[in-house]
C-alpha cells in the first residue's frame, strides 16, 4: 500500500480539512491548550511519558522516561492501567497537532519512529492480548491512529514503507475487533469503544468491499449497543459521568464521519446520542464540570456538549457548551464548523430542575448561572464495575461552589484503596451497624447488591421534593429500610429527612463529605468524652460566640430551654472561598465527629478532606432531620431552626416522633413550617397540625405569612 493509494479519499471525508487555519484559530483563542499540547509533544519526542490530558481515563503524575528501547508493556507499579493508557497512543494526536502548529518535522519523525517501533515489536500474542493488545486499547487506537495519521499526510517521514505497515496493522486491528465481539460487549462500554474504533478504521481505509463490511458491521453493532446500554433518560447505564462521556464521544465521532462520508445512521442511534448530550446538560455543575460520581474525574464537559450542539444544530446544547468551539473540538469538526457554531443561537433551557428517573439521578437547580445552587440525589442502580455504593447519596453546590462532594475513584487496583472509594462510607449517605449495603468482591464485581426504591420527584415554583430508599439492609437480622426525603425551600434551604424502618435495635451512621477548599467547623455545647479520647482525629467544639466573623447558631438559649428539644442543637458550618453553608442536626441524641478522609478528583490523585460523621442508636423506627442553609460567604441571612411536634388537629393529641415530625424555620420575613409524616396518621377523619398550621398530606410546607391552612403538599 503506497501513500498515494492510502490517501485516495478527500480531506473533507475526515475530521479536519484546513489544518493551518485551525492552528491559527487555536493560537488565537486557546493559547493554554496550545502550550499544553506542545509540551506533551516535546516530551514524547524525548521518550518522556506523562498522561495529563483532559480526557485521559487514567492520569499519571510521575513521568516514565525511556532512555533506550521503549518497553511497551512496562508497568511501573501494581496498576496495569499505565500499560493500557500508554498503548492507547493518544499522544500520537498531540504530535500531529504540534506538527500542524509549528511545521517542525521532529514531531513527524517521532510519530513514525514510535509507530514503527510498536508495529514491529508488539505482536498480537495471547500474552499481549492481556496488555498492549488488549481489545479495548485496540478499539481506542482505531481512533487515535486514524486521526493522527492525517496530521502527517504531507510529511516526508510518512513514507510508503510506513504507510504499508500502518495499513496492514489497521487491518489486523479491525479483524481483531470483529472477531472479539461477544454478549459482554452488548452492555459494556468496551463494545462501544471497540466498534467505534472499527468504524473509524473503515473510514480511514481506501474504499473497498472489506472496508464497507467493517463499516456496516460497526454501525449495526453500535445501534444495538446504544439501545442496550443507554437508558430512556439518556444516561449510560454504568452510573459514571466519565464513562457516559467516553461512550458519547465515540458516538459523536461516528456521527461526524458518517455525515462526511454520506452514510445514513439508524434514527435510534441518533435519538439516543442526543439524549446522552441532554443528560450531560442536566447534570453539568455550575462550574461546567461533571460530578465525580462512580469512576469519574473532575472534568469540564462543555467540549462534549459543544460537539453535540453543532451536530444536532441544537440551541439549548449550545447554551450549555462553550461560546466558541474549544481546542480539541475544532480539530474534529473543522474551521467551517467553528464559524457556523459561532453563528448558532444559544437558548437557555426552559427548565432548571430535572429528574433522570430511569437512572435514578435527580437534580434540583436554582438557575443556569455559574453561581447557581444545585443538589444531586442518587437513587438508582449500581452501574456495575464503574458504579459505587452510593445509594441515596447527595452532592450539594451552593453559589457555584461544591459543598458536599463524592469521594471520587482514585485507582482500579483491587485492595483497600479501591474499596475505600467505592464503599458507602465515602459517600454522603448512611450505614447501619457500620455494615455495607453493597459489598465489593474485587475491583469490578460485587458479592452483594442493593435494590433502589425510586419514589416521587416534585418540581414547584416555591418548593421541590424528592425521595427514595433502598433495600440493602433488609437481609440483616431485624432488617432496616432506609428512606431519604429531601425538601427544597427555594432558593437556599434544604431539609433532609432520613427514615429508618425496622423492628430491631441498630446503630446508625451518616456521612457528610465536604469540599477540601473550605473550612469545616463542628459546634457542640460540650465536648463528649469519646471525642477527648481521639482528639487527633476528632474536632468537637462547644457552642460558643462568634469566631472569625462566623455566625453561630442563633437562639441557642431558647433551644436549650424549649420543652420539645434536648439541651442543645448541633451545628456544622462550611466556610468556602465564596460560599457558606450551615448544617443543623435536629435529632436530640445524635453525636457528631469531624474526621479526616480523602477525596480523589482525578485518577491516581488523592487529597485530604473533612467528613462529618454522625451516629445514633435506637430500637424500632428512627429518623434524623438535617437542615442545610447556604448562601454567599459571610452574608447568610439569620435563620432560626426548630424541631416541633405534630398533633392531631381533631383529636387534640400529639403524635409520637416515630409517626410524624415538623420543622419550623424563621428567615428574612418568612416563617415556614414543614410537616413530615413517617406513616399514615389520619384516622378516621383528621388533619395534621404543627404550630397552628393545618393540612392533609405526608409532606406539607406552610409559609405562615401566606396561610396556615392547606399548605403546599409535596407528598400524600
Buried (B, 14 or more C-beta within 10 A) or exposed (E): BEBEEBBEBEBEBBBBBBBEBBBEBBEEBBEEBBEBBBBBBBBBBEBEBBBEBBBBBBBBEEEBEEEEEBEBBEBEEEBBBBBBBBBBBBBBBBBBBBBBBBEBEBBBBBBBBBBBEBBEEBEBEEEBBEBBBBBBBBBBBBBBBBBBBBBBBEBEBBBEEBBBBBBEBBBBBBBBBBEBBEEEBBBBBBBBBBBBBBBBBBBBBEBEEBBEEBBEBBBEBBBBBBBBBBBEBBBBBBBBBBBBBBBBBBBBBBBBBBEBBEBEBBEEBBBBBBBBBBBBBBBBBBBBBBBBBBBBBBBBBBBBBBBBBBBBEBBBBBBBBBEBBBBBBBBBBBBEBBEBBEEBEBEEBEEBBBBBBBBBBBBBBBEBEEBBBBBBBBBBBBBBBBBBBBBBBBBBBBBBBBBBBBBBBBBBBBEEBBBBBBBBBBBBBBBBBEBBBBBBEEBEEBEEBBEBBBBBBBBEEEBBBBBBBBBBBBEBEBBBBBBBBBBBBBEBBBBBBBBBBBEBEBEBBBBBBBBBEBBBBBBBBEBEEEBEEEEEEBBBBEBEEEEEEBBBBBBBEEBBEBEEBBEBBBBBBBBBEBBBBBBBBBBBEBBBBBEEBBBBBBBBBBEEBBBBBBBBEBEEBBBBBBBBBBBBBEEBEEBBBBBBBBBBBEEEEBBEBBBBBBBBBBBEEBBBBBBBBBEEBBEEEBBBBBBEBBBBBBBBBBBBEEEBEBBBBBBE
